[in-house]
Amino acid sequence: MLTSRTEFEALQAQLKSATRRENYRVTVCAGLGCIAKGSMEIYEAFRKILDEKGLRVDLQLLHEDAEKSGTNVMKVGCIGLCEAGPLVHIHPQDVLYAHVSAEDVANIVEQTIVKGELIESLLLEGTDGTPARKLRDVPFYAKQQKITLANCGKVDPENIGDYIAHDGYNGLARALFDMTPSQVTEEVLNSGLRGRGGAGFPTGRKWGFCAKETASKKYMIINADEGDPGAFMDRSVLEGDPHAVIEGVAIAAYAIGADEGYCYVRAEYPLAISRLKIAIQQAEEQGLLGDNMLGSDFSFHLKIKEGAGAFVCGEETALIASIEGDRGTPRPKPPFPAQSGLWGKPTVINNVETLAMVGPILRKGADWFKGFGTEKSPGTKTFALSGKLKNTGLVEVPFGVTLRELVFDIGGGIRGGKEFKAVLIGGPSGGCLTKEHLDMPLDYDSLGKVGAIVGSGGLVVVDEDTCMLEMARYFMTFTQSESCGKCVPCREGTYRLLDTLNHIVGGSGTKEDVALLEELGQTVKLMSLCGLGKTAPNPVLTTLRYFMDEYTAHVEEKRCPAGVCQALLMYVIDPEKCKGCSKCAKNCPSNAISGVVRQPFTIDPETCSRCGACVEVCPFDAIYTQ
């Protein structure tokens, strides 16, 4: 156990020296996406082959043997480009191999580790169209700047020594020995760091509110209840760099005077929970958590609380209720948690990404952090890119980048040569952005002006074949089912919003229904108790704002422009292509198709159930929808 700053710095120096003696560091992505594609088999294959050749070394042993050097292979968190996994990154050469299989490992060791040559068939295409010889030459990574994800894909998340060797816990040491709690709060306030969980409230100001409270007991809570469909930012940080979050929460606890904290993480994240447990145990063993941390007068204990997966528990008062053992429902504010939170004591809640930035800010200073992003939205933001993009995965960019850069430069554009239509930003509580927003800078204020939010960072891209009403209905189905039911506006309002959308996409909608959606949406937004209800109508309201022509087509023309809404499809047989084989008629469950063999058949639109069975069996592609 480390009992002083001097001991900590001595250990860090040893570990840094050890990593410098690595000839190669092979990092195998062990994020959930790559694990599902077989990355653990790749990791074991590297260990076996390197051991057979006498090339493998272990970081935990390197500092004990100053003469030994070689290749270190380790499991790491998400490297980012999930679409191209499993990924293998070789340092310090910065070589990224994609779509790797266990069968490729022997060749990688022989060609790259032994001979120093690249295997072009495993390289991705670079910005100039040739194979990318460096990771930074891959378009997906070229415009990224990483703070939260700086260590993800670089350090072993289950090895505290590796984190320390990469300047880990330096920020905590500086806070404990060089700064007062108020100076720590002031540094974070001066950095302009805003909460990355969605609301964007200044982090230092929240800490300051709690620090002023005179209660003898205070709490810190890590909000890792990431429940947005398509969002996996916080999960990836916990899986890839859990010590960054622990360091951040310990610094925050010191700033507000808390001696106890919780990490509230959903139980559906077993890998994140496993690695977080290991990290907490290691930090306690090294004296970086627990009593008298690093020999100082400050003590802080961190526990894990596994949540049951309720989306509403991402709201801070509902989260507090869940930790206390009650049903996770929100409470009226004020009082705010900073004044009366967990068990009635002053409490600060920050999400994973926010806390992961605190250590770097303490290490490098507020001015360094403000060098990224915009004046009112400094720093960087992680986004989970998903949907119809060529390149999906986890990215981190400075605030102020445009949607065009995210979708086309980093995301690679739309799959299959389709046209970009829209993007839902901020998850089910977010809003839709369109082509007219492609060159708008992404920051808290700009998004707020167009009815969207940064949210936690989920970003779902859709193409021309997507029905915007169906997408709004999908997210409304989610938020309606996740409503806790405590307040009437959310409980009843989200139900009526969903019911009205069902009428419209089901073919029985009217112009009055469209007007009702607008009125209901604004009412739910204004009157709901918590953030879930206040933001639940956003997908509906923004699609009404930017895609009213699609609503009009659905209710007035009884037509779905994207050809998605089943009830509004009209099945037609092309007489030029139909050979009169009668297969469609024989397979029609509603007997809507009639005709004479060897003559073109027809479909009765009144009888047709729009099941699509005829399209599936037609051997001549003679049936289409309009």
Secondary structure, DSSP 8 states (H G I E B T S, - for coil): ---SHHHHHHHHHHHHHHHHTEEEEEEEE-SHHHHHTTHHHHHHHHHHHHHHTT-B--HHHHTT-TT--EEEEEEES--S-GGG-S-EEEETTTEEE-S--GGGHHHHIIIIIIS----GGG--B-TTSSB-SSGGGSHHHHT---STTSSTTTS-TT-HHHHHHTTTTHHHHHHHHH--HHHHHHHHHHHT-B-TTTT--BHHHHHHHHHT---S--EEEEEE----TT--HHHHHHHH-HHHHHHHHHHHHHHHT-SEEEEEEETT-HHHHHHHHHHHHHHHHTTSSBSSGGGSS--BEEEEEEE---GGGGSHHHHHHHHTTS------SSS-TTTS-GGGS-EEEEEHHHHHTHHHHHHH-HHHHHTSB-SSSBSEEEEEEEESBSS-EEEEEETT-BHHIIIIIIS-SBGGG--EEEEEESGGGSEEEEGGGTTSB-SHHHHHHTT---TTSEEEEEETT--HHHHHHHHHHHHHHH----SHHHHHHHHHHHHHHHHHHTT---HHHHHHHHHHHHHHHHH-SSHHHHHTTHHHHHHHHH-HHHHHHHHHS---TTS--GGG--EEE-TTT-----HHHHT-TT--EE--TTS--EE-TTT-----HHHHH-TT--EEE-
